[in-house]
Structure formats: C-alpha cells, structure tokens
Amino acid sequence: MKKNIVFLLILIPIIWISCDGMGHPTIDFRKVENLMPQHPDSALMLLEQIENKENLPRKDKAHYYLLLTEAKDKNYIPHTSDSLIAIATDYYEKTEYVNRKAKAWYYKGRINQDLGHPLKAQEYYLKALRDEEQVTDYALLGRINNSIGMLYTYQTVYEKALPFQKRAVENFRMLKDSMGQIFALRDLGRTFSMLGYKDSAIMSNQVAISLMGKEILPSVYTELADLYVSRQQIGEAYELLHIALRNMAKPQAKYPTYLVLGELFQQCGQIDSARVYLQACADSAPLPKTRAGGLFQLKEIAFTQKQWELAASLSHRYESLRDSIEKEMQAESIRNVQAFYSYNDIERDLWEARLYASQQKFFYTLSIIGCLVLLVGSIFTFIRYRQERKKALRRLKDNEKQILKKEREIKDLSYVRDSLAHDIQEYKIKEQQLAQENEKQLKETSEQLELKRKQLEKLSRIKESRERDISILKTENSNLRNQEETRKEKLAQLQVGRLYDKFRSPISWTPTNDDWNKLFVTVEACFPNFAIDLQKSVPLNESEKKICYLIKIGVKPGAIAILLNLGNASIYRKRLYEKLTGKKGNAKDLDRYISNL
C-alpha cells in the first residue's frame, strides 16, 4: 500500500509537467510582431490560424491576446469586450516586461473608450504611464499621451490636455515619426487655439506642415488658414486653402475648408464667392457644426446687405441647428462629467509619484554636479598650491646659492688675509733685517707695511660685512620658511571655507560688506605685504580694490563681473593695470602683476 502511494506521488507531477509542457504548441510571435506595423491584416490572419489557444502557457497566452487585440484595433474591428486583454494585463502587471505591460493597459483603455467608458479608459491610460521612464517604445508612449489629451479635450478641460499632447509630440519626435508628429501637432494646435494661444497654435501647425513630405494632411492646412484669416493674413490663408482643396481625398472632407474659404472671401468683400462656399456648407456638410457655421456666416452677410427676410430665415435655421447641437453637447458633457468625476484622485496620485521621482532625480543630479564642482575647485587649488610651492622652493634655492657664493668669497678673503698676514710677518722680518739699513729704505718699507696693514683692515671689514650678510640671509631664509608654512595653513583654511566657494561660484548670491571685509582680512593674513604693495603706487577706489583681491584668490573674470555687476570685467582689468603700472597692457598682465605682489 505504501509503495502504491509513493508511486502515485511521483507519477502525478510527471503527468502534470507533461501536460503543461509537451501539449503546448510552439508559436513564433516575432513574425507576427514584424508584420504588425505595416501589415496588421496579415498579422491578424496568422494569429487566427493558431489552434488550441486555451492550452497555451500563461506567458504565451498573455502575449497572444495582447497581439490579437492590437491587430484587431489596427484593422478597425469594433471591440465588444475587454475580457481577452484583461488576461494580458493581469499577467504583465506582475512581471517586469514594462513595454508589454504599458501596451496591454493602453489597449484596455482603447477598448473601454470605444465601449463608451471614458472613466475606465482614463484609469487604464494612466496605469500605462506608471513606468513611463522605463518604457522604450516611443510610438506607444505617443499614442498613450495623445489618447489622454483627447479625453481631456472631449470634456473641454484644455489646460489639462496640453502637457499630455506636448509629451506626445516629444515621443514621436524621439521616434522620428513624421506622421505621428503631424497628427500630434495638429491636436496640440487645436488645444492652443481653444485656450486663446493663437501664436502657439500657428507655430504648431507650421511645424506640422514643415514635417509633411508627399503625404499632405489637408486639415492642418485648413486650420492654419483659419488662424491666418483671424489675423487678416489673407494671402497666406488663400494659398493654404488652395493646397488643402487640391489634396482633398474624400469629398465630405472639403466642407470645413469651404467654410474657411467663405469667411476669407467675406473679409475680402467678395460676397458672391463667399455665398457659394458658405451655401455649400449650409446645405451639404455632414457635420452639424459645419452647417451651423455656414448658416451663421450667410446670416451675417444678409444682415450686412439689409436682406432682412433672408436674414430672418437663415437666423431661424441657425438657431434651430445650434439648439440641437447644444442639447447634444450638454448631454455629452453631463455624461463626461459623471464619467470623469472620480478620477481626479487617480491622476493626482500619478502626478505626485512623478513629482517625487523628478525631485529625486534632480537631487541626485545636483549632488553629482556639486561633487564635480568641488573636485574641480580642489584640483585648481592644488595646482595653485603646487605653483606657489615651486616659487618658494625656487627662491629658497636661490638664497642657498647666494649663501654658498658668500661662503666662497669669505674663504677667498680668508686666504688673502692669511697671505697678507704672512707677508706682514715677512715684512717685519725684513724690517728687522733692514733696521740697520739707511733711513730711506726703512721709510719705504714702513710705507709698504702701512699700506699692507690698511689693506688687511679693509679686507677684515669686508669679511665682517660678508658674515653679517650671510647671517641676514640665513635669518631671512628661516623667516621665509616660517612664512611659507603659515601661508600654507591660512591658504588651506581660506580654500576650505564656505566664503571662498561663494566668491568662486557667486550664482544667486550677493556678498555683503561683512563678506568683503572678511575677504580682505583673510587675504592680508595670507599675504601680509599685499595691501601695502597694492596702495604703494596709486590710490585705489573700493571697486578696484575688490577686483585686485578677487584676482589674488583666483576668482575667474566671469565671476568678478557677476560679483561687482560689471559689463565686461576684462576692460576694467586692463584699465586697472595701466593705472597701477603706468604701462600699456591687457587683463592677463594685471593677473600676473597681482599674482606677483
């Protein structure tokens, strides 16, 4: 009995694995995806040929129903339910396939929008944008943003539609999809026009026209012409309307162009031509708004020409048509308001999440920039420190060479002194030997001895002077070392301090008098004789003094211009150099002069 139970426990997983794996047909979805953009009918045919769809693994089943929904949508097959695409959204919601997840939610929104559920459609569109930063399918992002923008325009909330339509244009631009940009720019232009931004609407339609190749979209030309007519740019408007009519594919699409053309002729005073086009709109236009527009313009012409009976008849027809349009719009508006009422919270949550992500991204970017600025500042400070150190070492070596030279001179003088002492001794011996000689020889010898003695005294004084010079040089060298160490410490404290950074990068900061005084004190602590040498030649005003101190700590000319509100810091530096030195020069000559003080 136990053996049978163990056998069954082993057999059941094997049977389950076999049913789950070997019974599934292998499907090449890549071929379907490659056909989808250009040949959606062929892609749909391949998908419908797949058998045993219910036996597919969950992953393949979700992929299949996603592609099937996309193919039906691209073939304009009406949707009847969102149950199939729900299989895809339920699966991809728990996975990391961000592109497929966004596409599944998008098509679920499309289906609900077609079924008359704008509330659910907006929810699903917003869910499709949750991972917008990670989605790489810009065509999909463009369609999602454009669909949300259209939902807002349907409920006349144009200011909310604007950012989504702008993002749709940017998505299609990233994809380099000219036709996608054209449609998105046309919709964006309509929104700008409804908000009263005529210049932006004109620019949007102009950009859309510039992107057109051989495929011309007449509605864009018509809408731009309408904007030109409102600006009294009759010539440009007429040319655009002529292009729109010449490229009209469907006869029913010509009536909005006729309406604009009638308004154009009305403004030009060509009443007969205006009536021809406006009457065609009033009698044959398929859209009620276009018929109403034609009747309104004909009524205005009749009033202008004092044709009162005709004006009354046209006014009655216009009012009746307008009332029916308003009733339909009012009913649609009520339905839209009821449908969209509860979705402000969903949209707010999405925007808050995006704002938080944007703030985090900005914080990280700002931190990186700060670190880079600090690193660059440290590098420049280190380079300047190395240069100053090299100068100090060079001066130290020069002083050591002078000491060696003086020591050699002292040695030579000592040798000369010893030689003279030896000569004196010899002269003394000779003096003793020649003591008995005549007075003339004694006198000559005495004079020579006196001369040698004076030379010896002179050399002794020279030696003492050289020894004093050596002592002074050694003391100066020691002082230089101490000053160098003190200057290094103070310079390091200055460069680490926040005041130094503010003067080096004065963006959105204005120094106070206290800041300037701190700068003067700190620089004079590092370079004690700087202020004395600076004021030695000519007196300086406050701005010139500030320029000199800023140059001394290495502040760049652009930052000096910002700190002192100077138009061109180079001109002030050139003039200041000529004032200090009395010589012709440029701004860099002043930098070198200040650096050497």
Secondary structure, DSSP 8 states (H G I E B T S, - for coil): -HHHHHHHHHHHHHHHHHHHHTTS----HHHHHHHTTT-HHHHHHHHHT---GGGS-HHHHHHHHHHHHHHHHHTT-----SHHHHHHHHHHTTSS-HHHHHHHHHHHHHHHHHTT-HHHHHHHHHHHTTTTTT---HHHHHHHHHHHHHHHHHTT-HHHHHHHHHHHHHHHHHHT-HHHHHHHHHHHHHHHHHHT-HHHHHHHHHHHHHH--SS--HHHHHHHHHHHHHTT-HHHHHHHHHHHHHT--SGGGGHHHHHHHHHHHHHHT-HHHHHHHHHHHHHH-SSHHHHHHHHHHHHHHHHHTT-HHHHHHHHHHHHHHHHHHHHHHHHHHHHHHHHHGGGHHHHHHHHHHHHHHHHHHHHHHHHHHHHHHHHHHHHHHHHHHHHHHHHHHHHHHHHHHHHHHHHHHHHHHHHHHHHHHHHHHHHHHHHHHTTTS-HHHHHHHHHHHHHHHHHHHHHHHHHHHHHHHHHHHHHHHHHHHHHHHHHHHHHHHHHHSHHHHHHHS-TT----HHHHHHHHHHHHHHSTTHHHHHHHHS---HHHHHHHHHHHTT--HHHHHHHHT-S-HHHHHHHHHHHHHSS---HHHHHHHHHH-
